[in-house]
Each structure stands twice: as structure tokens, then as C-alpha cells.
Amino acid sequence: MLVSIFLYESIQSLIHIKFQQRQAYVQIFLSLKKAFRISYKVKTNLITIYILLLFLIVLLK
């Protein structure tokens, strides 16, 4: 009985961590969208931002 309660709590915390990670992804996506908008106005190199985006996604997985 105690073990099942412990398992349930650990699963709950895992779900919570996953949810926080998803929120972090959303935050990164929104800030990158802002960066895209700025860089598009300034006409900087968008490929660099694409590479940074890919790097961040790989880093967070």
C-alpha cells in the first residue's frame, strides 16, 4: 500500500516536470518568435537563428 502511494506521487511529480518542460518550450518558442520578428526587420542572417533554434531543441531533449 505504501509503495503504491509512493509510486503514485513519483508519477505525479514526473507529470509535473513534463508540464514545466512544455511551458519552458513555449517560452523559448515565443522569445524566438520575437527574435525572428526583430531579425527580419533588421535583415540579419536567419539561418543563424534557425541553427540556434535547433541547438536549443536538441539541448532540451
ROTIZA-931686 format. One line per field, with one value per residue (C-alpha): residue in one letter; x, y, z. Coordinates in Angstrom, 1 decimal. Example, Ala and Ser with C-alpha at 12.3 -4.5 7.8 and 13.67 -1.06 7.14 Angstrom:
// ROTIZA-931686
type <- (a|s) $
xx <- (12.3|13.7) $
yy <- (-4.5|-1.1) $
zz <- (7.8|7.1) $
This chain:
// ROTIZA-931686
type <- (m|l|v|s|i|f|l|y|e|s|i|q|s|l|i|h|i|k|f|q|q|r|q|a|y|v|q|i|f|l|s|l|k|k|a|f|r|i|s|y|k|v|k|t|n|l|i|t|i|y|i|l|l|l|f|l|i|v|l|l|k) $
xx <- (0.0|2.7|4.7|1.8|1.3|5.0|4.7|1.7|3.5|6.6|4.4|2.6|6.0|7.1|4.0|4.6|8.2|7.0|4.4|7.0|9.3|6.5|6.0|9.7|9.4|6.5|8.5|11.6|9.3|7.7|11.0|12.4|9.4|10.2|13.8|12.7|10.5|13.3|15.9|13.5|13.2|17.0|17.5|20.1|21.0|18.0|20.0|21.9|18.7|17.5|20.7|20.3|16.7|17.8|20.5|18.1|15.6|18.4|19.7|16.3|15.5) $
yy <- (0.0|2.5|1.5|2.3|5.7|6.4|5.3|7.5|10.5|10.0|9.6|12.9|14.7|13.3|14.6|18.0|18.1|17.3|20.1|22.6|21.5|22.1|25.5|26.2|25.1|27.6|30.4|29.6|29.5|32.8|34.5|33.0|34.3|37.8|37.4|36.3|39.4|41.7|40.0|40.1|43.9|44.3|41.7|39.8|36.2|34.0|30.8|31.6|31.8|28.5|26.8|28.3|27.0|23.5|23.6|24.6|21.9|19.3|20.6|20.4|16.8) $
zz <- (0.0|1.0|-2.2|-4.4|-2.8|-3.3|-7.0|-7.5|-6.0|-8.2|-11.3|-10.3|-10.0|-13.3|-15.0|-13.3|-14.5|-18.1|-17.8|-16.7|-19.5|-22.0|-20.6|-21.0|-24.6|-25.1|-23.5|-25.7|-28.8|-28.0|-27.4|-30.6|-32.5|-31.1|-32.2|-35.7|-36.0|-34.9|-37.1|-40.1|-39.7|-39.4|-42.2|-40.3|-41.1|-40.3|-40.8|-37.7|-35.7|-37.2|-36.1|-32.6|-32.5|-33.5|-30.9|-28.1|-29.1|-29.0|-25.7|-24.0|-25.2) $
